[in-house]
Amino acid sequence: MTEYEAVIGLEVHAELKTNSKIFCFCTTEFGGKPNTHVCPICLGLPGTLPVLNEKVVDLAIKAGLALNCEIAEFSKFDRKNYYYPDLPKNFQISQYDLPIAREGYLNIDVDGRQKRIGITRLHMEEDAGKLVHSGDSITGADYSLVDYNRTGVPLIEIVSEPDMSSPEEARAYLDQLKAILEYTDVSDCKMQEGSLRCDANVSVRPKGSQKLGTKTEVKNMNSFRALQRALEYEIERQIEVLEEGGQVVQETRSWNEARGITETMRSKEDAHDYRYLPEPDLVPLVIDVEWVERIRQTIPELPLERKKRFVEEYGLPEYDAGVVTSSKKLADFFEACVEKFGNPKEVSNWIMGELMRLLNANNMELNDSPVTPGGLIRILELVKEGTISGKIAKQVFEEMFNTGETPDAIIKKKNLIQISDSGELEGIIASVMENNPKSVEDYRSGKKQALKFLVGQVMKETKGKANPQLVNDILLKKLSE
């Protein structure tokens, strides 16, 4: 690996947040019985004509501006001709030589180092249908069925420059791109539903060389982890081929998640193989300055800007600010809590710790969480008031996440109110000291860590309900007598 470097570019398809498809009135809603969200237009039946959805153009312009692209005054649609069972017309309406946006960039942070990744182009196109394979993958399937519900769903394809040199940079790029598309409300970016799909072009070359190696295209990566693992494997594979005196073949490969390898799918096509021609049923698209400026006014504060503000305004560490602003919903949740409770660092600790832990463990989105900003604020207030301890607060939070009950109801039902009565605690502490004479003697002979053990025993006796600070104070007083 030390003698070679990787060259990586990503092609990202994002489904746009529209109610209807790009050229007809069929719904874009995910799911549904196979082949029910279709009509003669998206099925490509003879005699039908496409009509462009204006909302698609608005969202494409918005994405282009957010990615620092130049918006074209004049663009057009083209027919990309190829045969595949999920393409009912045997061509895809896309954009080729005159896309709606080009020459943009976004910035990424990897290992504390910022890098600018160029964006070659952003164009609009219709989605194809979906093949449902009988086996685990296309390469091992006995047969495939076709669902055309997705056919005609509006997409933007964002093509990066080959500016990334490691799987970590590719993942950071996709992270940042996803965040920008979510912040601008261009796409919901749900990879599990196919709203965000990523193909990678990857090659390797000797370090210091300016000549690009032969690239392969890697498909079927349906998570950020899959992208990173697939790139790591493909880079190693290509280096191994070169080290053994072979040549890398230009081809399209599929990522096999179960086996952790890439597999040959087909030879890689070039642009001329698609026989692009202007779409005769759609007029060219002319976008004036007023249209662009109207869309520009709708672009919100973007992730890196918000991260910078969270560091400066709330005093959050860079890491915390990066995690909290990685999702617009998460950042909104954070600000809603801070507005009412204050203490930004404590709020970010709870979000990054308990909230994200439970979301990840249950494979849930923040929208699906029963815990609202109001619920977290109430838990923090109860800890601050001394009603419950920090340890009990975590139990209450998890119960609230699982049941949707309020913190007060959970505390009352489970009798979790913190014991802050000095008299009651003194009796429990006296009993703990009597039952642990060696630890008492250890502390008095200079082994200060024995205090932690004794505090732990008191917490155990009270099932975590004792006020830890009060326990500490009383123990110190009794141990010094």
Phi, psi and omega in degrees: 000328184291341181268352183234159172228148180269150174234118188233135170230147182243142171245115185246127174256128178236128174286135182275149183276076175242158178278332182235166185289176189289327185234008179209182185263008179296148182291150175261007183302137181287144176089209184091156178300138182310136174062036175249340179263054186223162177210175180303329182290307183286345174272354176070032181288150183303141176090357181267153180231139178282147173232124187291132176281116184297328180298328178298317180294317178304312183291325178294319177297316181300314178297317179300316179294319180296335180260019173061032180271160169274129179269127184286135175289330183228122175219168182213166175261153181226160174263123176259107189269120170199156180257126174204143187303332183273008181243094191296331181273351188067014168208155178247132175280117184220196173231139184243274188276343180233074180286167182287334182213149179202170175056056176248194178193163165217158182255142177235157174244122176227121180055042177075008182243129180269141180221141179264128178250122181286149175244117184292312186199160172223124180224161180266150174195169176266148178280158173269180175282194183231129175271130178253110187272146182286335180257199181285335183207170181297327184286337182248011185279141173281327177202166178225146175250157183242129174246117184267009180304324183278345182301126179089357174295133185288136179234155158244140173251127182246117185252120180274163167287158178281062187261357182263140185238011178202156175302326179296319178293321179297319180293319179296322177298312181294323176303310183292319179297315179301315180299318181296317180294326177288316181301320182277356180062031177281321182214153175276348171057031179279100183297327181292340177256004179082010180289337177227119182230144188228131170246147182239135170258123186224138174216166175232156178209159176300141180302136180092343179285144177262349182277131180284142175279175177290130185261154169241154176254129181249126182243179174068039176254105189254022174201165179295321179296319179297320178302311183295315181295319181296318179293318178301315181294313185295323177297314178299318181298315182294320178297318180298319178300313181293320180296331180271007176087007181270185178236138176287133181264135176287116184201170173258129182239151180251139178277123177261102185298318184295319182268345180070033181223164170262147182230146180298132174252305182196165176292148185281131179279151169257169185303321184293339178294338183271352178049056179301140171212151182302138179290112185287343184265004178230132179286155176302156184257121179249121184245115182273169184299322182298320179298313180298315182293325177298318179290322181302325181292344183266357183283124182278181172300127185269167189307311183293325177294318181291322177300314179299318180294321180296325178291314185284317186277321185254353179071022179288146171298154180307317183297311180302313182298323179295317180293312186293327181267004180295339177227135179299319181297321179293318179295320177296319178300314180300311184293326177297323179289315183295324180301322183264328186254331187080203178046068184304320183294319179295320178297315181295325177300316181292320180295312182288333182269274188293314185295310183291328177299313182288324176298314181293319182296329182258006180052049184243153171273158180301325179302330184272355184286133175290344181278119178260166173306321179298322179294316179294319179302317182296319178298315181297323178294319181295324176291315181298322180285344182087010180291320176228158177274167178300322180293315179295324181302322179293323177294317180296318181300314181295320177296319178297319179297320184281329187246338184081003179287160179283154178303318181297320180293320180294316181297318180292315182297321185258006179051060185254011183297134183296139177276111179239016178276114184302318182298314180297317182291325180298322179294317180294319181294320178300319179294318180296318180294322181293324182277351182228060185298327182294318179295322177298315180294319178302314181298315183291341178265009173110355180273086189295337180294344179297336179299319181299320179297316181294319177300316179300322180292323177294317180296323178295316180297326182264007181056039175079005186270349181289144175291110188299323181292320179292321177300315180300313182296315182293318179300313180301318180295314182290325181290337181269356180285000000 
